[in-house]
């Protein structure tokens, strides 16, 4: 059974940093792409970043470039999203998801439960 467990969210002040983690199980880690998505209240879900652990190719949304970094730990079957210079616009529930094609295409086949990120002073 494919499972994803997202964690690391919380309350942070503007300009602060957080590291989100997505621990995966139930599949061969290198076979799937793993992405981070977010959904703010009243807004559509949007892609944040994605990585293919096999070759560590990454994709990152324009709003996250220069602030967010995605990386994988194959030993721990975990994908991390390091976020810095956070602003209130980054407030959302962040989800991780797999893409079984192994390509970052902006979709998601299996989803984690989400972790809340709140950026506020």
N, C-alpha and C positions, 0 to 999 in steps of 0.2 A: 504494500500500500504506500503510495506516494504521500509524503507528509512534509509540510514546511512550517516552521515555527519562527515567526518574526518577533524580535524584541529590541529593546534599546531606546524606545521612545520616551518622551517625558516633557517636562516644562523647562524651557530654556529662554534666556533673555536674548533680545535682538543682538546680533553679532556673535552669538555663542555657537557652540559645536555639539554635535551628537554623532554617535556611531550606531547605526542600526545593523543588526545581524539577522541572517536568515539561515537557520539550521535545517538541513534537508535530510531525508531518509527515504528508502524504498525504491531507489533507482540508482543507476550508475552515474555518479556525479558529472563525469565528463560528457555524458550523452546528451544532456539537455542544456539549453540556454536558460539563464535565470535572470529575471528582471525585477526591478522595483517600480511600483506604481504608487500614485497617491490620489486621494479624493478629499477635497475640502468641502465643507458644508455648502450645499446648493450648487456645487459645480460638478462637471463631469470628471470621471477618472482620467488621469493622464499618465503617460509613461515618464519615468524619471531617468532610469539608467538600466543597462542590461549588460551581461557578460556571458561569454561562452567559455567555461572553465578549461575546455580542452586546449584552446590556443590563446586564451585570455584576451581575445578581441572584445572590445567594449563599445557601447553606444551611450551617449549621454544627451539629455535634452538641452536645448539652448539655454533655458533659464538656470540650469544647474552647472553649466560649464564654468570652470574656474573656482567653483565652490564645493562641488560634490565629487567624490571619487568612489568608484566601485572596484572591489577586488575580491578574489576568491581564495579560499584555503582548502585545498583538496584533501589535506590530511584530516580536516574536521568537517568536510562536506558542508561548508558554510560560505555564504556570500555576505560581504559587509558593504555598507554604504556609509562612507565617512562624509559628514555634512558639516560645513563651516560657513561663517558669515551669514547665519540664518536670519531671515526677516519674518515679520508676521505673515507675509504671503506664503511662507512655507508651511504654515499651520495646516495640517491635514492628517488623515489616517494613511499610513504608509503600509503597503502590502508587497509581499514578494510572491512571485509566481514563476512556474516553469514553462518553457516552450519546448514541446517534445520534438519539434523539428530540429532542435539544436541550433537554431538560427534566431537572432534577435529580430523579431518582426513586429513587435508591439502588441502581441497577443498574450494570452495566458491560458494554460490548460489545467494546471493544478495551482491552487491558491492557499496561502497562509491566512491566518486570522486577522492580521493587521496590528499595527502598533501606532498609538496616538502620539503625534508630535505637535506641541503647542509652543509657539514663539510669542512671548509676551513679556512686557516689563511690569 
